[in-house]
Amino acid sequence: MATIDLNAVEKSFGPIHVLQPVDLSIRSGEFVVLVGPSGCGKSTLLRMIAGLEEATAGDILIGGRRVNDMEPKDRNIAMVFQSYALYPHMSVAGNMSYSLRLRKTAKERISEVVRGAAETLGLSKLVDRKPRALSGGQRQRVAMGRAIVRQPQAFLFDEPLSNLDARLREQMRAEIKKLHQRLGATSIYVTHDQIEAMTLADRIVALDAGRIQQIGTPLDLYQRPANRFVAGFIGSPAMNFVSGLYRNGLRPHLDVGHAQIPLAPLGLAEGRPVTIGIRPEHVAFAPSDAVDAVDCAVELVEPTGVGTIVHLRYGEVAIKAYRPGYGDWSAGERLSVLLPAEHLHVFDDETGIRREHA
């Protein structure tokens, strides 16, 4: 397998700058996920690596070799698309073997490679079927099999699971993870689904507005987000954010108009505008007489089966809390909560950057 290096890679469509200079090095055998909202440039970046889009500036290297001027077919990479892109008139075996037949590969070799890929992906009993006779998950496995038989230097996945229902997405995530563990292939995977990013990636590259916001392991981005964008994008349910003025004194607090949220001392200047963040799973329920407890009204309760999301209101401040399992709360009830200092994140209001010591 190969390394992939992007050196100051940019992309513009006329006057529209889609990607700012991107620098990224992917190790051989690594599974890297590009994640971000729609329009952030992640699919464009993947297509430039594949050779389907031309880079406006910068260098793309695969296996240490600059490939900017190479045709897609000469880059020795395989791409799995969102739309499957299967030939409807060909069987499963025909779709999987198509690229090998174009290369004039020996029939015995084609048969051997296709059989092995079909066994790996659980398609052995389906090789004679046409795509119309397959489920969405089976079609996606065929698309993956077509990529595997080429034995490429790298695999590129462009939101391959977005057309599947929730149950199939979960199943296919596990299959992709196991496949990567088995093949050890260098892989770049694009998604806007942060659950896919967290479960699949060795490292995540978070993008927004054409810029890399943070690169790190899933746990890095969850526990130590670089800025407010990453903090809000990674994690489900999403992080709570509360903006206000930091007040020092005997009882430091965040002043949010008609409400005050007790805080641990943060070493900030009196009256400085800041935003605090805390994940719903870290909001603690407490007795009403607990020191620094905030008395909230329950607005909405969302049972999800595996857990419960409780929507709370404290003055003008909305706070979500999450608890595993089922909780017997109801709208209108009063609950006291604590925002533990060890789980608080503090973000600069101007830059959005997270304070490292918070």
C-alpha positions as a Python dict, from the first residue, in 0.01 Angstrom:
ca = {
    (1, 'M'): (0, 0, 0),
    (2, 'A'): (104, 360, -55),
    (3, 'T'): (140, 686, 130),
    (4, 'I'): (-64, 985, 9),
    (5, 'D'): (69, 1339, 51),
    (6, 'L'): (-106, 1666, -25),
    (7, 'N'): (120, 1970, -33),
    (8, 'A'): (-53, 2310, -38),
    (9, 'V'): (-331, 2171, -259),
    (10, 'E'): (-595, 2425, -363),
    (11, 'K'): (-907, 2421, -580),
    (12, 'S'): (-1098, 2704, -738),
    (13, 'F'): (-1395, 2704, -973),
    (14, 'G'): (-1355, 3039, -1144),
    (15, 'P'): (-1367, 3307, -873),
    (16, 'I'): (-1496, 3061, -613),
    (17, 'H'): (-1220, 2926, -389),
    (18, 'V'): (-1348, 2583, -280),
    (19, 'L'): (-1035, 2461, -102),
    (20, 'Q'): (-776, 2673, 75),
    (21, 'P'): (-418, 2534, 80),
    (22, 'V'): (-443, 2182, 222),
    (23, 'D'): (-144, 1999, 371),
    (24, 'L'): (-204, 1637, 469),
    (25, 'S'): (11, 1324, 494),
    (26, 'I'): (-154, 982, 508),
    (27, 'R'): (53, 685, 615),
    (28, 'S'): (59, 354, 429),
    (29, 'G'): (-226, 135, 551),
    (30, 'E'): (-397, 418, 739),
    (31, 'F'): (-775, 474, 737),
    (32, 'V'): (-838, 850, 723),
    (33, 'V'): (-1187, 1001, 725),
    (34, 'L'): (-1260, 1344, 578),
    (35, 'V'): (-1560, 1483, 763),
    (36, 'G'): (-1752, 1807, 750),
    (37, 'P'): (-2081, 1966, 644),
    (38, 'S'): (-2207, 1970, 287),
    (39, 'G'): (-2006, 2210, 72),
    (40, 'C'): (-1694, 2205, 290),
    (41, 'G'): (-1476, 2066, 7),
    (42, 'K'): (-1423, 1709, 125),
    (43, 'S'): (-1557, 1536, -190),
    (44, 'T'): (-1370, 1780, -412),
    (45, 'L'): (-1049, 1693, -230),
    (46, 'L'): (-1114, 1320, -277),
    (47, 'R'): (-1187, 1367, -646),
    (48, 'M'): (-859, 1556, -691),
    (49, 'I'): (-669, 1264, -537),
    (50, 'A'): (-853, 1030, -774),
    (51, 'G'): (-774, 1253, -1073),
    (52, 'L'): (-1140, 1334, -1145),
    (53, 'E'): (-1078, 1701, -1066),
    (54, 'E'): (-767, 1902, -1146),
    (55, 'A'): (-587, 2077, -860),
    (56, 'T'): (-561, 2453, -907),
    (57, 'A'): (-235, 2461, -711),
    (58, 'G'): (-14, 2233, -503),
    (59, 'D'): (116, 1879, -538),
    (60, 'I'): (-55, 1542, -493),
    (61, 'L'): (178, 1247, -430),
    (62, 'I'): (81, 880, -418),
    (63, 'G'): (356, 647, -306),
    (64, 'G'): (598, 940, -322),
    (65, 'R'): (521, 1001, -691),
    (66, 'R'): (363, 1327, -809),
    (67, 'V'): (39, 1240, -989),
    (68, 'N'): (-110, 1582, -1075),
    (69, 'D'): (-66, 1524, -1448),
    (70, 'M'): (-151, 1152, -1447),
    (71, 'E'): (-482, 1013, -1573),
    (72, 'P'): (-708, 851, -1311),
    (73, 'K'): (-652, 505, -1460),
    (74, 'D'): (-275, 544, -1417),
    (75, 'R'): (-283, 639, -1048),
    (76, 'N'): (-353, 282, -931),
    (77, 'I'): (-629, 380, -692),
    (78, 'A'): (-988, 253, -667),
    (79, 'M'): (-1293, 461, -584),
    (80, 'V'): (-1623, 351, -430),
    (81, 'F'): (-1906, 593, -508),
    (82, 'Q'): (-2224, 686, -327),
    (83, 'S'): (-2432, 578, -629),
    (84, 'Y'): (-2267, 229, -661),
    (85, 'A'): (-2211, 301, -1037),
    (86, 'L'): (-2275, -61, -1137),
    (87, 'Y'): (-2340, -170, -1495),
    (88, 'P'): (-2706, -288, -1490),
    (89, 'H'): (-2664, -534, -1779),
    (90, 'M'): (-2370, -715, -1614),
    (91, 'S'): (-2381, -977, -1342),
    (92, 'V'): (-2208, -934, -1007),
    (93, 'A'): (-1910, -1125, -1143),
    (94, 'G'): (-1913, -916, -1461),
    (95, 'N'): (-1913, -589, -1269),
    (96, 'M'): (-1635, -704, -1038),
    (97, 'S'): (-1415, -829, -1321),
    (98, 'Y'): (-1470, -545, -1568),
    (99, 'S'): (-1148, -353, -1498),
    (100, 'L'): (-944, -675, -1513),
    (101, 'R'): (-1091, -764, -1849),
    (102, 'L'): (-1001, -418, -1980),
    (103, 'R'): (-643, -489, -1876),
    (104, 'K'): (-648, -820, -2068),
    (105, 'T'): (-588, -1015, -1747),
    (106, 'A'): (-585, -1392, -1794),
    (107, 'K'): (-927, -1557, -1745),
    (108, 'E'): (-791, -1797, -1483),
    (109, 'R'): (-652, -1503, -1282),
    (110, 'I'): (-980, -1310, -1313),
    (111, 'S'): (-1177, -1607, -1189),
    (112, 'E'): (-944, -1655, -894),
    (113, 'V'): (-946, -1290, -788),
    (114, 'V'): (-1321, -1244, -827),
    (115, 'R'): (-1392, -1563, -634),
    (116, 'G'): (-1168, -1447, -350),
    (117, 'A'): (-1328, -1101, -335),
    (118, 'A'): (-1678, -1251, -345),
    (119, 'E'): (-1595, -1479, -52),
    (120, 'T'): (-1447, -1189, 145),
    (121, 'L'): (-1763, -982, 94),
    (122, 'G'): (-2020, -1259, 134),
    (123, 'L'): (-2124, -1247, -231),
    (124, 'S'): (-2033, -1600, -339),
    (125, 'K'): (-2398, -1705, -389),
    (126, 'L'): (-2486, -1386, -578),
    (127, 'V'): (-2219, -1372, -851),
    (128, 'D'): (-2466, -1455, -1131),
    (129, 'R'): (-2728, -1197, -1029),
    (130, 'K'): (-2780, -861, -1198),
    (131, 'P'): (-2773, -542, -984),
    (132, 'R'): (-3154, -503, -1003),
    (133, 'A'): (-3190, -830, -809),
    (134, 'L'): (-2972, -706, -521),
    (135, 'S'): (-3044, -501, -210),
    (136, 'G'): (-2873, -167, -151),
    (137, 'G'): (-2623, -325, 86),
    (138, 'Q'): (-2542, -601, -161),
    (139, 'R'): (-2490, -350, -441),
    (140, 'Q'): (-2249, -154, -224),
    (141, 'R'): (-2056, -473, -150),
    (142, 'V'): (-2032, -537, -524),
    (143, 'A'): (-1893, -187, -572),
    (144, 'M'): (-1637, -257, -300),
    (145, 'G'): (-1554, -592, -462),
    (146, 'R'): (-1493, -419, -794),
    (147, 'A'): (-1241, -198, -613),
    (148, 'I'): (-1074, -487, -428),
    (149, 'V'): (-1002, -699, -736),
    (150, 'R'): (-789, -421, -882),
    (151, 'Q'): (-549, -453, -586),
    (152, 'P'): (-490, -75, -589),
    (153, 'Q'): (-242, 132, -390),
    (154, 'A'): (-530, 306, -212),
    (155, 'F'): (-908, 298, -172),
    (156, 'L'): (-1117, 615, -191),
    (157, 'F'): (-1473, 610, -54),
    (158, 'D'): (-1711, 896, -141),
    (159, 'E'): (-2004, 880, 107),
    (160, 'P'): (-2067, 515, 17),
    (161, 'L'): (-2336, 454, 279),
    (162, 'S'): (-2552, 765, 244),
    (163, 'N'): (-2813, 589, 27),
    (164, 'L'): (-2868, 308, 280),
    (165, 'D'): (-3116, 297, 566),
    (166, 'A'): (-2991, 324, 926),
    (167, 'R'): (-2971, -51, 989),
    (168, 'L'): (-2781, -120, 668),
    (169, 'R'): (-2544, 171, 734),
    (170, 'E'): (-2457, 21, 1069),
    (171, 'Q'): (-2399, -321, 914),
    (172, 'M'): (-2189, -184, 629),
    (173, 'R'): (-1979, 29, 865),
    (174, 'A'): (-1880, -287, 1046),
    (175, 'E'): (-1806, -465, 718),
    (176, 'I'): (-1586, -180, 591),
    (177, 'K'): (-1398, -176, 923),
    (178, 'K'): (-1336, -554, 910),
    (179, 'L'): (-1236, -532, 544),
    (180, 'H'): (-978, -266, 623),
    (181, 'Q'): (-839, -472, 909),
    (182, 'R'): (-810, -770, 676),
    (183, 'L'): (-653, -589, 379),
    (184, 'G'): (-454, -320, 561),
    (185, 'A'): (-523, -90, 268),
    (186, 'T'): (-455, 283, 263),
    (187, 'S'): (-805, 432, 266),
    (188, 'I'): (-960, 778, 249),
    (189, 'Y'): (-1328, 794, 335),
    (190, 'V'): (-1553, 1097, 289),
    (191, 'T'): (-1866, 1144, 498),
    (192, 'H'): (-2078, 1413, 663),
    (193, 'D'): (-2184, 1158, 925),
    (194, 'Q'): (-1973, 1204, 1239),
    (195, 'I'): (-2077, 858, 1371),
    (196, 'E'): (-1915, 699, 1063),
    (197, 'A'): (-1608, 914, 1117),
    (198, 'M'): (-1575, 821, 1484),
    (199, 'T'): (-1623, 447, 1433),
    (200, 'L'): (-1411, 396, 1120),
    (201, 'A'): (-1116, 634, 1136),
    (202, 'D'): (-760, 591, 1251),
    (203, 'R'): (-749, 969, 1209),
    (204, 'I'): (-1017, 1224, 1128),
    (205, 'V'): (-964, 1534, 915),
    (206, 'A'): (-1236, 1788, 1002),
    (207, 'L'): (-1301, 2042, 725),
    (208, 'D'): (-1514, 2354, 714),
    (209, 'A'): (-1538, 2619, 443),
    (210, 'G'): (-1249, 2465, 249),
    (211, 'R'): (-1006, 2466, 541),
    (212, 'I'): (-875, 2189, 766),
    (213, 'Q'): (-996, 2266, 1118),
    (214, 'Q'): (-829, 1976, 1300),
    (215, 'I'): (-652, 1646, 1234),
    (216, 'G'): (-636, 1377, 1501),
    (217, 'T'): (-770, 1051, 1636),
    (218, 'P'): (-1145, 1030, 1700),
    (219, 'L'): (-1077, 1060, 2074),
    (220, 'D'): (-859, 1369, 2018),
    (221, 'L'): (-1139, 1550, 1838),
    (222, 'Y'): (-1399, 1441, 2094),
    (223, 'Q'): (-1202, 1527, 2408),
    (224, 'R'): (-983, 1814, 2283),
    (225, 'P'): (-1160, 1992, 1996),
    (226, 'A'): (-943, 2266, 1848),
    (227, 'N'): (-1231, 2509, 1806),
    (228, 'R'): (-1603, 2557, 1835),
    (229, 'F'): (-1674, 2411, 1489),
    (230, 'V'): (-1507, 2078, 1570),
    (231, 'A'): (-1664, 2070, 1917),
    (232, 'G'): (-2011, 2115, 1769),
    (233, 'F'): (-1967, 1879, 1475),
    (234, 'I'): (-1818, 1583, 1661),
    (235, 'G'): (-2036, 1413, 1922),
    (236, 'S'): (-2399, 1302, 1934),
    (237, 'P'): (-2607, 1460, 2079),
    (238, 'A'): (-2422, 1778, 1988),
    (239, 'M'): (-2234, 1983, 2247),
    (240, 'N'): (-2421, 2253, 2440),
    (241, 'F'): (-2291, 2608, 2388),
    (242, 'V'): (-2368, 2904, 2613),
    (243, 'S'): (-2232, 3254, 2542),
    (244, 'G'): (-2201, 3533, 2796),
    (245, 'L'): (-1967, 3751, 2999),
    (246, 'Y'): (-1721, 3596, 3241),
    (247, 'R'): (-1745, 3740, 3592),
    (248, 'N'): (-1481, 3695, 3858),
    (249, 'G'): (-1532, 3750, 4228),
    (250, 'L'): (-1602, 3516, 4517),
    (251, 'R'): (-1834, 3308, 4295),
    (252, 'P'): (-1711, 3313, 3934),
    (253, 'H'): (-1994, 3276, 3686),
    (254, 'L'): (-2104, 3328, 3328),
    (255, 'D'): (-2346, 3618, 3301),
    (256, 'V'): (-2608, 3539, 3033),
    (257, 'G'): (-2858, 3818, 3084),
    (258, 'H'): (-3121, 3716, 3336),
    (259, 'A'): (-2933, 3399, 3429),
    (260, 'Q'): (-2598, 3324, 3588),
    (261, 'I'): (-2417, 2995, 3542),
    (262, 'P'): (-2169, 2910, 3821),
    (263, 'L'): (-1819, 2830, 3693),
    (264, 'A'): (-1486, 2727, 3832),
    (265, 'P'): (-1222, 3006, 3820),
    (266, 'L'): (-1094, 3025, 3462),
    (267, 'G'): (-829, 3293, 3492),
    (268, 'L'): (-1004, 3523, 3244),
    (269, 'A'): (-1039, 3899, 3254),
    (270, 'E'): (-1349, 4045, 3420),
    (271, 'G'): (-1629, 4094, 3170),
    (272, 'R'): (-1463, 3904, 2885),
    (273, 'P'): (-1708, 3760, 2629),
    (274, 'V'): (-1669, 3382, 2612),
    (275, 'T'): (-1862, 3073, 2508),
    (276, 'I'): (-1862, 2765, 2725),
    (277, 'G'): (-1936, 2420, 2591),
    (278, 'I'): (-2031, 2097, 2763),
    (279, 'R'): (-2142, 1770, 2613),
    (280, 'P'): (-2492, 1648, 2706),
    (281, 'E'): (-2350, 1328, 2856),
    (282, 'H'): (-2140, 1537, 3096),
    (283, 'V'): (-2427, 1747, 3233),
    (284, 'A'): (-2478, 1613, 3588),
    (285, 'F'): (-2809, 1590, 3772),
    (286, 'A'): (-2785, 1702, 4136),
    (287, 'P'): (-2991, 1764, 4451),
    (288, 'S'): (-3159, 2105, 4448),
    (289, 'D'): (-2947, 2224, 4742),
    (290, 'A'): (-2614, 2128, 4581),
    (291, 'V'): (-2356, 2405, 4565),
    (292, 'D'): (-2348, 2563, 4217),
    (293, 'A'): (-2656, 2367, 4106),
    (294, 'V'): (-2868, 2530, 3835),
    (295, 'D'): (-3245, 2490, 3868),
    (296, 'C'): (-3389, 2408, 3525),
    (297, 'A'): (-3729, 2338, 3377),
    (298, 'V'): (-3775, 2025, 3165),
    (299, 'E'): (-3907, 2130, 2821),
    (300, 'L'): (-3889, 1805, 2625),
    (301, 'V'): (-3790, 1442, 2680),
    (302, 'E'): (-3664, 1232, 2387),
    (303, 'P'): (-3629, 860, 2459),
    (304, 'T'): (-3404, 699, 2197),
    (305, 'G'): (-3411, 342, 2324),
    (306, 'V'): (-3048, 322, 2429),
    (307, 'G'): (-3071, 652, 2613),
    (308, 'T'): (-3276, 963, 2686),
    (309, 'I'): (-3215, 1323, 2580),
    (310, 'V'): (-3360, 1576, 2825),
    (311, 'H'): (-3409, 1932, 2697),
    (312, 'L'): (-3378, 2183, 2980),
    (313, 'R'): (-3433, 2557, 3013),
    (314, 'Y'): (-3254, 2787, 3257),
    (315, 'G'): (-3375, 3142, 3195),
    (316, 'E'): (-3277, 3214, 2835),
    (317, 'V'): (-3032, 2925, 2825),
    (318, 'A'): (-3118, 2591, 2658),
    (319, 'I'): (-2925, 2287, 2783),
    (320, 'K'): (-2946, 1924, 2667),
    (321, 'A'): (-2860, 1639, 2903),
    (322, 'Y'): (-2815, 1276, 2801),
    (323, 'R'): (-2856, 967, 3017),
    (324, 'P'): (-2820, 601, 2912),
    (325, 'G'): (-3139, 398, 2940),
    (326, 'Y'): (-3486, 527, 3014),
    (327, 'G'): (-3557, 812, 3256),
    (328, 'D'): (-3900, 891, 3396),
    (329, 'W'): (-3890, 1269, 3339),
    (330, 'S'): (-4172, 1480, 3201),
    (331, 'A'): (-4221, 1831, 3059),
    (332, 'G'): (-4270, 2095, 3326),
    (333, 'E'): (-4068, 1910, 3589),
    (334, 'R'): (-3785, 2093, 3767),
    (335, 'L'): (-3434, 1945, 3767),
    (336, 'S'): (-3113, 2074, 3919),
    (337, 'V'): (-2800, 2025, 3713),
    (338, 'L'): (-2427, 2083, 3753),
    (339, 'L'): (-2177, 2171, 3481),
    (340, 'P'): (-1862, 1997, 3610),
    (341, 'A'): (-1551, 2210, 3564),
    (342, 'E'): (-1345, 1915, 3438),
    (343, 'H'): (-1583, 1874, 3143),
    (344, 'L'): (-1619, 2242, 3048),
    (345, 'H'): (-1466, 2376, 2727),
    (346, 'V'): (-1407, 2750, 2692),
    (347, 'F'): (-1395, 2909, 2347),
    (348, 'D'): (-1276, 3254, 2251),
    (349, 'D'): (-1574, 3447, 2116),
    (350, 'E'): (-1374, 3617, 1840),
    (351, 'T'): (-1167, 3328, 1704),
    (352, 'G'): (-1371, 3029, 1819),
    (353, 'I'): (-1047, 2865, 1937),
    (354, 'R'): (-1064, 2648, 2246),
    (355, 'R'): (-854, 2750, 2546),
    (356, 'E'): (-610, 2465, 2607),
    (357, 'H'): (-623, 2478, 2986),
    (358, 'A'): (-1003, 2476, 3007),
}
